[in-house]
């Protein structure tokens, strides 16, 4: 358990790091990656040849006896929602950081990128239930509050229910939003909820995993505990078949997750706890900015 002084120090460190990344690496890329989320009405003007006839304002046209067109402009203010898995498996990590540590850093970068562009940002913490919901707001103080909540978040619930979190998001968020789901995605029963969310919102999954999630070390007999169920068992890591089956199960789960996001028309990023998440985010933003 972190002390108050340690929490404040960590919050400040994350703020400095996130602002530096936002200023020097993600400048311009973040916002343009999510442009075009909607159009807002600006004014009515006289119809010009070539204007889209679908936007003719028939009421105004009838009043003045000649055609007028509605003019729209792109809505630049975005709403960003961070849906964060804080279930038992988020505390696992063997090299650089735990999944929770990595997710917290990524969330801080996304949150500061949002407010740097005058966008609103909110957060939804979940396990197999909704743990905490902070509605979207603007401002530095709000983001610092979110970062503190991420650092101190704890749950007595081990399991993961991504579908319940997405359904909660769907019910509480009427405005079209940018939604990041940060999890190790050990739950595969969220496809229907994701499809519903993706019809209205821009949903991006960020799968955070540890090297040992993918590959067992060759270290003899190990007593291991499932972070989600709490079950304990002995595993012979010297057995080639055991290690092979373990790795195959990881890849199968990963492919199933990819398929769910692909069918929903949403993006899925992969970040390992001992790798540079900045490069992954940067590649994603740049990819979003390329013409299709």
C-alpha positions in Angstrom: 0.0 0.0 0.0 1.4 3.3 -1.1 1.6 6.2 1.4 0.0 9.6 0.6 3.5 11.0 0.0 4.4 8.2 -2.4 1.1 8.5 -4.2 1.6 12.3 -4.7 5.2 11.7 -5.9 4.0 9.0 -8.4 1.2 11.3 -9.7 3.7 14.1 -10.3 6.1 11.7 -12.0 3.4 10.5 -14.3 2.2 14.0 -15.1 5.7 15.1 -16.1 6.3 12.0 -18.2 2.9 12.2 -19.9 3.1 15.9 -20.6 6.6 15.4 -22.2 5.3 12.6 -24.4 2.2 14.5 -25.3 4.2 17.6 -26.2 7.1 16.1 -28.1 5.8 12.8 -29.6 2.0 12.9 -29.9 1.6 16.6 -30.8 -1.0 16.8 -33.5 -1.2 13.0 -33.9 -3.6 12.3 -31.1 -6.4 14.7 -32.2 -6.2 14.1 -35.9 -6.3 10.3 -35.2 -9.9 10.8 -34.0 -11.1 13.6 -36.3 -14.5 13.4 -37.9 -16.4 11.9 -35.0 -19.4 14.1 -35.9 -20.6 17.2 -37.6 -22.3 20.1 -35.9 -24.6 22.7 -37.5 -23.0 26.1 -38.1 -25.2 28.2 -40.3 -27.6 28.5 -43.2 -26.4 30.2 -46.4 -27.7 30.5 -50.0 -27.4 27.4 -52.1 -24.4 27.2 -54.4 -24.2 24.9 -57.4 -22.5 21.7 -56.3 -23.8 21.8 -52.7 -25.2 18.5 -51.4 -29.0 18.6 -52.0 -29.4 16.5 -48.8 -28.5 19.6 -46.8 -31.0 22.0 -48.4 -33.0 23.7 -45.6 -36.5 23.5 -47.2 -38.2 25.6 -44.5 -35.8 28.5 -45.1 -35.8 28.0 -48.8 -39.7 28.2 -48.9 -39.7 31.3 -46.8 -37.3 33.3 -49.1 -38.3 31.7 -52.4 -34.9 30.3 -53.4 -32.8 27.5 -52.0 -30.6 27.7 -48.9 -28.1 25.1 -47.7 -27.2 24.0 -44.1 -23.5 24.3 -43.4 -21.9 21.9 -41.0 -18.5 21.9 -39.4 -16.5 19.1 -37.8 -16.9 18.8 -34.0 -13.4 19.2 -32.6 -14.2 18.6 -29.0 -13.9 14.9 -28.1 -15.0 12.8 -25.1 -12.5 10.1 -24.1 -13.5 7.2 -21.8 -10.9 4.9 -20.3 -12.3 1.5 -19.3 -9.8 -0.1 -17.1 -9.6 -3.7 -15.9 -8.4 -3.9 -12.3 -9.2 -7.6 -11.7 -6.8 -10.0 -10.0 -4.7 -10.7 -13.1 -3.9 -7.0 -13.5 -1.5 -7.3 -10.6 0.7 -9.8 -12.4 4.1 -8.7 -13.8 7.5 -10.3 -13.9 10.0 -8.0 -15.5 9.5 -4.2 -15.9 6.1 -3.6 -14.3 2.8 -5.2 -13.5 0.0 -4.9 -16.0 -1.7 -2.4 -13.7 1.4 -0.2 -13.6 1.6 -0.3 -17.4 -2.1 0.4 -17.8 -1.8 3.4 -15.4 1.0 4.9 -17.4 -0.8 4.5 -20.7 -4.0 6.0 -19.2 -2.0 9.0 -17.9 -0.6 9.6 -21.4 -4.0 9.3 -23.0 -5.7 11.5 -20.4 -3.1 14.3 -20.7 -3.3 14.1 -24.4 -7.0 14.6 -24.2 -6.9 17.7 -22.0 -4.1 19.1 -24.0 -6.5 19.2 -26.9 -9.3 20.6 -24.6 -11.2 17.3 -24.6 -13.1 15.7 -21.8 -11.9 12.5 -20.2 -13.5 10.0 -17.8 -12.7 6.6 -16.4 -14.5 3.4 -15.6 -12.8 0.8 -13.4 -14.1 -2.7 -13.5 -13.4 -6.3 -12.4 -16.4 -8.7 -12.7 -18.4 -5.7 -11.6 -18.3 -1.9 -12.0 -15.8 -0.7 -9.3 -15.7 3.0 -10.0 -17.0 5.5 -12.5 -15.8 9.1 -12.9 -17.7 11.0 -15.6 -15.8 12.9 -18.3 -14.6 16.4 -17.5 -11.9 18.7 -18.7 -8.9 20.1 -16.9 -5.6 19.2 -15.3 -7.0 18.7 -11.8 -9.6 16.2 -13.1 -6.8 14.2 -14.8 -4.7 14.2 -11.7 -7.7 12.9 -9.8 -8.1 10.1 -12.3 -4.4 9.2 -12.0 -4.6 9.1 -8.2 -7.6 6.8 -8.5 -5.7 4.5 -10.9 -2.7 4.3 -8.5 -4.8 3.5 -5.5 -7.5 1.3 -7.1 -8.0 -2.0 -5.3 -10.7 -4.7 -5.6 -11.6 -7.7 -3.6 -13.0 -9.3 -6.8 -10.7 -11.4 -8.8 -12.8 -12.0 -12.0 -13.2 -10.1 -15.2 -16.5 -9.1 -16.9 -15.7 -6.9 -19.8 -19.2 -7.2 -21.3 -20.7 -5.7 -18.1 -18.3 -2.7 -18.3 -19.1 -2.0 -21.9 -22.9 -2.3 -21.3 -22.5 0.2 -18.4 -20.6 2.5 -20.8 -23.3 2.2 -23.4 -26.0 3.1 -20.9 -24.3 6.1 -19.3 -22.7 7.6 -22.5 -25.1 9.2 -24.9 -22.6 11.4 -26.8 -20.4 9.7 -29.3 -17.0 9.0 -27.6 -13.6 7.6 -28.0 -13.4 4.6 -25.7 -10.2 2.8 -24.8 -10.6 -0.7 -23.1 -7.4 -1.5 -21.2 -7.2 -5.1 -20.1 -5.4 -8.5 -20.5 -8.7 -9.7 -22.0 -9.0 -13.0 -20.1 -12.7 -12.7 -20.6 -14.0 -13.7 -24.1 -17.8 -13.1 -23.6 -18.0 -9.4 -24.6 -18.5 -9.7 -28.3 -22.1 -8.6 -28.4 -21.6 -5.7 -26.1 -18.6 -4.5 -28.1 -20.6 -4.7 -31.4 -23.3 -2.5 -29.9 -20.7 0.1 -28.5 -18.8 0.1 -31.8 -21.9 1.1 -33.8 -21.9 4.5 -32.0 -18.5 5.0 -30.5 -14.9 4.7 -31.6 -13.7 1.8 -29.5 -10.0 0.8 -29.2 -8.8 -2.2 -27.2 -5.4 -2.2 -25.6 -4.3 -5.7 -24.6 -1.6 -5.5 -21.9 0.2 -8.7 -21.2 3.3 -10.1 -19.5 6.0 -12.2 -21.1 5.2 -15.0 -18.7 1.5 -14.9 -19.8 2.8 -16.2 -23.2 5.7 -18.4 -22.2 6.6 -20.4 -19.1 10.2 -20.4 -17.9 11.9 -23.8 -17.7 12.3 -23.9 -13.9 11.2 -27.3 -12.8 8.1 -27.9 -10.6 6.3 -24.6 -9.8 3.3 -24.0 -7.5 1.2 -21.5 -9.4 -2.1 -19.7 -8.6 -4.7 -18.5 -11.1 -5.1 -14.8 -10.4 -8.7 -14.8 -11.6 -10.1 -17.9 -9.9 -7.6 -18.3 -7.0 -7.0 -22.0 -7.8 -3.6 -23.4 -7.0 -1.8 -26.2 -8.8 1.7 -27.6 -9.5 3.1 -27.3 -13.0 6.1 -29.1 -14.3 7.8 -26.4 -16.4 10.6 -28.8 -17.5 8.0 -30.6 -19.5 8.1 -29.5 -23.2 4.5 -30.4 -23.8 3.3 -28.4 -20.8 5.2 -25.3 -22.0 3.9 -25.8 -25.5 0.3 -26.2 -24.5 0.6 -23.1 -22.3 1.9 -21.0 -25.2 -0.7 -22.4 -27.6 -3.5 -21.4 -25.1 -2.1 -17.9 -25.0 -2.1 -17.5 -28.8 -5.5 -19.0 -29.1 -6.9 -16.5 -26.5 -5.1 -13.7 -28.4 -6.6 -14.7 -31.7 -10.1 -15.0 -30.3 -9.7 -11.5 -28.9 -8.5 -10.2 -32.3 -11.5 -11.8 -34.0 -13.9 -10.1 -31.6 -12.5 -6.7 -32.3 -12.2 -7.3 -36.0 -15.9 -8.3 -36.3 -16.9 -5.2 -34.3 -14.9 -3.0 -36.7 -12.7 -1.8 -33.8 -8.9 -1.6 -33.4 -6.9 -3.7 -30.9 -3.4 -2.8 -29.8 -0.9 -5.1 -28.0 1.5 -3.9 -25.3 3.8 -6.2 -23.3 4.9 -5.0 -19.8 8.6 -5.1 -20.7 8.2 -3.3 -24.1 7.9 0.4 -25.1 4.2 1.4 -25.1 5.1 4.8 -26.6 6.1 3.2 -29.9 2.8 1.2 -30.0 0.7 4.3 -29.4 2.7 6.4 -31.9 2.4 3.7 -34.6 -1.4 3.6 -33.9 -1.8 7.4 -34.1 0.3 7.6 -37.3 -1.7 4.7 -38.9 -5.0 6.5 -38.1 -3.7 9.6 -39.9 -2.8 7.9 -43.1 -5.4 8.1 -45.9 -7.2 4.9 -46.6 
